Amino acid sequence: MMLRHFYPLCVTMCGLLLTACGGVVDIPDETEPLGATELALCSNSAVTGLTISGLSVYEGEMAGGGSWMVSYPANAVRLEFRINNVLQSSSELSGSSGSWYFSRAGLSCGGSYLFNVRAVPMVIDSGGGRTTCWANTSKSITLYTAEPCPNYCGDFVCSPGEDANNCPTDCCPGRCSNGSGCCSDSDCDGITICMLP
């Protein structure tokens, strides 16, 4: 009979005890919003230097390099490489500074190309987590480069190394030669040899 009266008393006492101690403790969620975490990691991170030391196109391949530098707490950089505003590749390099290199084959001659490299600061934590600080100070450099098509006899341009003898097609107005100079249009047989009198 005594047990029946003890249970309500225990419930009441527990409720009073919790109230006296400040109520139910709310345990905070361990997960932090992504934006707040990134903001804390990226605070004051910036790309402080970005250079191109050389860029050229040769036989259809564009190649170039340069250097980069970031400020603390950034300890890495994300580099993005674009040709004519189209993303070609990206690299993530660790450290506070270093060199970068880019190459891309398969470009056609005779055109000009707009090359762009963009650097964005990154933070790599002790556990290997990688955060790219998109909202922080980044740098970008743009450069035009072109590859002329190689000269050849028959491209209708009298180029260095070509003359009336070795390339009358390009170097003679009548497109033909007598072996030592150009013929007049009236003396040309329509191929490459002057008509004999």
C-alpha positions as CSV (number, residue, x, y, z in Angstrom):
1,M,0.0,0.0,0.0
2,M,2.9,2.3,0.6
3,L,4.3,1.8,-2.8
4,R,1.2,3.2,-4.4
5,H,1.7,6.6,-2.7
6,F,5.4,6.6,-3.3
7,Y,5.3,6.8,-7.1
8,P,3.5,10.2,-7.5
9,L,5.8,11.7,-4.8
10,C,8.9,10.6,-6.7
11,V,7.6,12.2,-10.0
12,T,6.8,15.4,-8.2
13,M,10.2,15.6,-6.5
14,C,12.0,14.9,-9.8
15,G,10.1,17.8,-11.4
16,L,11.0,20.1,-8.6
17,L,14.6,19.1,-8.7
18,L,14.8,19.9,-12.4
19,T,13.1,23.2,-12.0
20,A,15.5,24.2,-9.1
21,C,18.5,23.3,-11.2
22,G,17.5,25.4,-14.1
23,G,15.2,23.2,-16.1
24,V,16.0,21.0,-19.0
25,V,19.5,21.6,-20.5
26,D,19.4,22.1,-24.3
27,I,22.3,20.3,-25.9
28,P,23.5,22.3,-28.9
29,D,23.7,20.6,-32.3
30,E,27.2,19.7,-33.2
31,T,26.8,20.5,-36.9
32,E,27.5,24.1,-37.8
33,P,26.0,25.8,-40.8
34,L,28.3,25.4,-43.8
35,G,28.5,29.2,-44.5
36,A,29.6,29.9,-40.9
37,T,32.3,27.2,-41.0
38,E,33.6,28.5,-44.3
39,L,33.6,32.1,-43.1
40,A,35.6,31.2,-40.1
41,L,38.1,29.1,-42.0
42,C,38.5,31.7,-44.8
43,S,38.7,34.8,-42.6
44,N,41.4,37.1,-44.1
45,S,42.4,34.5,-46.7
46,A,43.4,36.1,-50.0
47,V,45.4,35.6,-53.1
48,T,48.1,38.2,-52.8
49,G,50.1,37.4,-56.0
50,L,49.5,35.8,-59.4
51,T,51.8,36.1,-62.4
52,I,52.2,34.7,-65.9
53,S,55.9,34.3,-66.8
54,G,55.4,32.9,-70.3
55,L,52.7,31.7,-72.6
56,S,52.9,30.6,-76.2
57,V,51.3,28.4,-78.8
58,Y,53.5,26.2,-80.9
59,E,52.4,23.4,-83.3
60,G,48.9,23.4,-81.8
61,E,49.9,23.3,-78.1
62,M,49.5,26.2,-75.7
63,A,51.8,26.1,-72.8
64,G,52.7,28.6,-70.0
65,G,53.5,29.0,-66.4
66,G,53.7,31.5,-63.6
67,S,53.6,31.9,-59.8
68,W,51.0,32.4,-57.1
69,M,50.9,33.5,-53.4
70,V,48.2,33.4,-50.7
71,S,47.9,35.0,-47.2
72,Y,47.2,33.2,-43.9
73,P,45.1,31.4,-42.9
74,A,45.0,30.2,-46.6
75,N,47.5,27.4,-47.1
76,A,46.6,26.4,-50.6
77,V,45.2,27.8,-53.9
78,R,42.7,26.6,-56.5
79,L,43.8,27.6,-60.0
80,E,41.4,27.6,-63.0
81,F,42.6,27.8,-66.6
82,R,40.3,29.0,-69.4
83,I,40.8,29.4,-73.1
84,N,38.3,31.7,-74.9
85,N,36.2,31.7,-71.6
86,V,35.9,27.9,-71.6
87,L,37.2,26.1,-68.5
88,Q,40.0,23.7,-69.6
89,S,41.3,22.4,-66.3
90,S,41.9,23.3,-62.6
91,S,44.6,22.5,-60.0
92,E,44.7,22.6,-56.3
93,L,48.2,23.4,-55.0
94,S,49.2,23.5,-51.3
95,G,51.5,25.9,-49.6
96,S,51.6,29.7,-49.2
97,S,53.2,30.2,-52.6
98,G,54.5,28.3,-55.6
99,S,54.6,27.9,-59.3
100,W,51.9,26.8,-61.7
101,Y,52.1,25.2,-65.2
102,F,49.5,24.8,-67.9
103,S,49.4,23.0,-71.3
104,R,46.7,22.2,-73.8
105,A,47.2,20.5,-77.2
106,G,44.9,20.4,-80.2
107,L,44.6,24.1,-81.0
108,S,44.4,25.1,-84.6
109,C,46.8,27.5,-86.2
110,G,45.8,30.9,-87.6
111,G,43.7,32.0,-84.7
112,S,44.2,34.1,-81.6
113,Y,43.3,32.7,-78.2
114,L,42.3,34.4,-74.9
115,F,44.0,32.7,-72.0
116,N,42.8,33.3,-68.4
117,V,44.2,32.0,-65.1
118,R,42.2,32.6,-61.9
119,A,43.5,31.9,-58.4
120,V,41.2,31.4,-55.4
121,P,42.5,30.9,-51.8
122,M,42.0,27.6,-50.0
123,V,42.3,26.2,-46.5
124,I,43.4,22.6,-46.0
125,D,42.8,21.6,-42.3
126,S,44.8,19.0,-40.3
127,G,42.2,16.3,-41.1
128,G,42.7,16.9,-44.8
129,G,39.4,18.8,-45.3
130,R,39.6,21.3,-48.2
131,T,37.7,24.5,-48.2
132,T,37.7,26.8,-51.2
133,C,37.2,30.4,-50.2
134,W,35.0,31.6,-53.1
135,A,33.9,34.8,-51.4
136,N,37.4,35.9,-50.6
137,T,39.9,38.0,-52.6
138,S,40.9,36.1,-55.7
139,K,43.1,37.2,-58.7
140,S,42.8,36.7,-62.4
141,I,45.1,37.4,-65.3
142,T,44.1,37.4,-69.0
143,L,46.5,37.3,-72.0
144,Y,46.0,37.0,-75.8
145,T,48.2,34.7,-77.7
146,A,48.2,33.4,-81.3
147,E,49.8,30.8,-83.5
148,P,50.3,31.7,-87.2
149,C,50.0,28.9,-89.6
150,P,53.4,27.6,-90.8
151,N,54.5,29.1,-94.2
152,Y,54.5,26.8,-97.2
153,C,54.8,27.2,-100.9
154,G,51.3,27.5,-102.2
155,D,49.8,29.6,-99.4
156,F,49.9,32.6,-101.7
157,V,52.2,34.6,-99.4
158,C,55.8,35.2,-100.5
159,S,57.4,34.4,-97.1
160,P,61.0,34.7,-96.0
161,G,63.0,31.9,-97.7
162,E,60.7,31.8,-100.7
163,D,61.5,33.5,-104.0
164,A,60.6,33.4,-107.7
165,N,62.8,30.4,-108.3
166,N,61.8,28.1,-105.5
167,C,58.2,29.3,-105.1
168,P,56.8,31.2,-108.1
169,T,53.3,30.3,-107.0
170,D,53.6,32.7,-104.0
171,C,56.3,35.1,-105.2
172,C,55.4,35.8,-108.9
173,P,52.4,37.9,-109.8
174,G,51.8,35.7,-112.8
175,R,52.4,32.7,-110.7
176,C,55.2,31.5,-113.0
177,S,58.9,31.9,-113.4
178,N,61.7,31.3,-115.9
179,G,64.0,29.9,-113.2
180,S,65.7,33.2,-112.3
181,G,62.8,35.6,-112.1
182,C,59.1,36.2,-112.6
183,C,57.5,36.2,-116.0
184,S,54.9,38.7,-117.1
185,D,51.3,37.5,-117.3
186,S,51.4,37.4,-121.1
187,D,54.4,35.1,-121.1
188,C,53.0,32.7,-118.5
189,D,51.8,29.2,-119.7
190,G,49.5,29.0,-116.7
191,I,51.6,26.6,-114.8
192,T,55.0,27.6,-113.5
193,I,57.3,28.0,-116.6
194,C,57.5,31.0,-118.9
195,M,56.5,30.3,-122.5
196,L,59.5,30.1,-124.8
197,P,59.5,32.7,-127.7
